[in-house]
Amino acid sequence: MTAVISAARGWIGTPYLHQGAAKGVGCDCLGLLRGLWRELHGAEPEPVPAYTSDWSEPQGAELLWKAALRHMPAATGPIQPGQVLLFRMRAGGVAKHLGLVSATGANPAFIHAYSGHGVVESPLSAPWARRVAARFIFAQKEN
């Protein structure tokens, strides 16, 4: 198991809180990744402006995708544990939900903060898998 998966599992049970990024207190999907970054690397790489639940939809701008690419390389090849998933929640919509692959193989899974559920580990079922718009490599902690 990678350090990022172990750290992410420590966030399971954190309540959902829009724009939150505090383990055990509250976070959204971006806040989960921000918190993991702080745990593993220290300061966040850039400030995150306030955002609404429909952020970037009116403009159709892939803001989250572009931000991810500024700090994580795009993943290629087979899906791997520890990769960050970016989901498009509806056809034609911008990609704006994030998760972290926690298991592959016969029982693929991912960890994410989901409105109404908090931070959970969910099966990466066909309905979720078909929504994946991009994958990124979460930088591992340097020794």
C-alpha positions in Angstrom: 0.0 0.0 0.0 1.3 3.4 -0.9 1.7 6.2 1.7 -1.1 8.3 0.0 -3.6 5.4 0.2 -2.7 4.9 3.9 -3.1 8.6 4.5 -6.4 8.7 2.6 -7.9 5.8 4.6 -7.2 7.9 7.7 -9.7 10.5 6.4 -12.5 8.0 6.0 -15.4 9.1 8.2 -14.6 12.8 7.8 -17.9 14.6 7.2 -18.6 16.3 3.9 -18.1 20.0 4.0 -18.1 22.1 0.8 -14.7 23.9 0.5 -13.5 22.1 3.7 -10.1 20.5 3.9 -9.7 19.4 7.5 -9.3 15.8 8.5 -12.0 14.7 11.0 -13.8 18.1 10.7 -15.0 18.3 7.1 -13.9 18.3 3.5 -15.1 18.0 -0.1 -13.4 16.0 -2.8 -10.9 18.7 -3.5 -10.3 19.3 0.2 -9.5 15.6 0.6 -6.7 15.9 -2.0 -5.5 19.2 -0.5 -5.3 17.6 2.9 -3.5 14.6 1.6 -1.0 16.9 -0.1 -0.4 18.8 3.1 0.1 15.5 5.0 2.6 14.2 2.5 4.3 17.3 1.2 3.7 20.3 3.5 2.3 23.5 2.1 -0.3 23.3 -0.7 1.2 24.2 -4.1 -1.2 27.1 -4.8 -4.1 28.9 -3.1 -7.5 27.6 -3.9 -10.1 30.4 -4.6 -13.6 30.1 -3.2 -15.8 28.1 -5.4 -19.5 27.2 -5.7 -20.9 23.7 -6.4 -21.5 24.7 -10.0 -18.0 26.1 -10.4 -16.7 26.4 -14.0 -19.9 25.0 -15.5 -21.3 28.2 -16.8 -18.1 28.9 -18.8 -17.5 25.2 -19.6 -13.9 25.6 -18.4 -12.0 22.6 -17.2 -10.5 24.5 -14.3 -9.9 21.5 -12.0 -8.3 19.5 -14.8 -5.9 22.3 -15.6 -5.1 22.8 -12.0 -4.3 19.1 -11.5 -2.0 19.1 -14.5 0.0 22.0 -12.9 1.0 19.8 -10.0 0.6 16.1 -11.1 1.6 14.4 -14.4 -1.2 12.7 -16.3 -1.2 8.9 -15.8 -1.0 6.6 -18.7 -1.2 2.8 -19.0 -3.3 0.7 -16.6 -5.0 2.3 -13.6 -2.8 2.0 -10.5 -3.4 2.4 -6.8 -2.6 5.9 -5.6 -3.6 7.6 -8.8 -6.0 10.5 -8.7 -9.2 10.2 -10.7 -11.0 13.1 -12.1 -14.7 12.4 -12.9 -17.2 14.0 -15.2 -20.5 13.6 -13.3 -22.7 14.2 -16.4 -22.2 14.0 -20.1 -21.2 17.3 -21.5 -20.4 18.7 -18.0 -17.0 19.8 -16.8 -15.0 17.3 -14.8 -15.2 18.3 -11.2 -15.1 15.3 -8.8 -11.9 13.8 -7.5 -11.0 10.5 -5.9 -7.9 8.4 -5.2 -7.6 4.8 -6.5 -7.2 2.6 -3.4 -7.5 -0.9 -5.1 -7.4 -2.4 -8.5 -7.9 -6.0 -9.8 -11.1 -7.9 -9.1 -12.4 -5.4 -6.6 -11.3 -1.9 -7.7 -12.1 0.9 -5.3 -11.4 4.6 -4.7 -11.6 7.0 -1.8 -13.4 10.3 -2.2 -15.5 12.8 -0.3 -19.1 12.7 -1.5 -21.9 15.0 -0.6 -24.3 13.4 1.9 -21.7 10.6 2.7 -18.4 12.3 3.7 -15.1 10.5 3.0 -15.8 7.0 2.0 -14.1 4.1 0.1 -16.4 3.1 -2.8 -16.2 0.4 -5.3 -15.0 1.7 -8.7 -18.0 0.2 -10.3 -18.9 0.5 -14.0 -21.1 3.6 -13.4 -18.2 5.4 -11.7 -15.5 4.0 -14.1 -17.3 5.4 -17.1 -17.3 8.9 -15.6 -13.5 9.0 -15.3 -12.2 11.8 -17.5 -8.6 11.8 -16.5 -6.0 10.2 -14.2 -3.0 11.8 -12.5 0.0 10.6 -10.6 -0.1 11.8 -7.0 3.6 12.6 -6.1 4.9 10.3 -3.5 6.6 11.7 -0.4 10.4 12.0 -1.0 12.6 10.3 1.6 
